[in-house]
């Protein structure tokens, strides 16, 4: 679930955010991931830890509800 969301927000960002760019953005928040790890997260082949979810939301400039696919009223 989170992986598809990460891919969607990354691809629709203006300008688009590459997996490498996302790794760099996450590093600014103290989370070090490789491009391969990001690819595995997006493919649903790697679990995402809570601190990584927070860094992903900050790196993509979205809120946690959006990361989990929760829609507001």
N, C-alpha and C positions, 0 to 999 in steps of 0.2 A: 504494500500500500504506500509506504513512504517513498520507496524507490521510484514509482511511477510519478508521484507528485514532484519529487526532486527533478526528474528528467523534464517534466512539463514546464515547471517554472524556469528551469535553466534554459530551455529551448525558446521560451516565449519572452524572455527578458530582452530589453532593448538597450544596448546591444546584447546579442546572445552571449551566454556565459559558457565557456568550454569546461570540460571536466578539469583540465589543468588550472584554469582560472578559479574554479570553485575550490580546488585544493589550496590555492594561495589565499583565498578569502578566509577559508576555515583556519588556516595557520595563524592568521591575525587574531583569532579567538582562542588560540592555544591548542587546536585540534589538528594533528598531522595525519592526513590521509594521502595515499597515493592515487593516481588516476585509475589504476586497476581496482582499488578498493571502492572508489566512487562508482565505477562501472558495475561492480558486483552488487552494490547497494541498489543501483537503478534497476538491475536485472532481478532483484529479489533473492540473490544468492548469498548475501551477507547480512547478518543482523546489524541493527543500528543501536548503539548505546545511547542512553538518555542525554549525556553531555554532547554527543554528536548531533542529536536532533536539535538541541538548542543552537549549536554552532551552525548547522545547516539553515535554520530559520533566519539567523542573523546574517549569514553570508548571502542568502537569497533575498533578504529584506522582506520577509513574509512573517506573519505571526504563527504561533504554534498551532492554532486551529486550522490554518491553511495547510500546514505540513501534514496534519492528520486527516485532511479532507473534510473537516467539520465546517458546515456552512452556517453563517449567522442568520438571524431572523430578519 
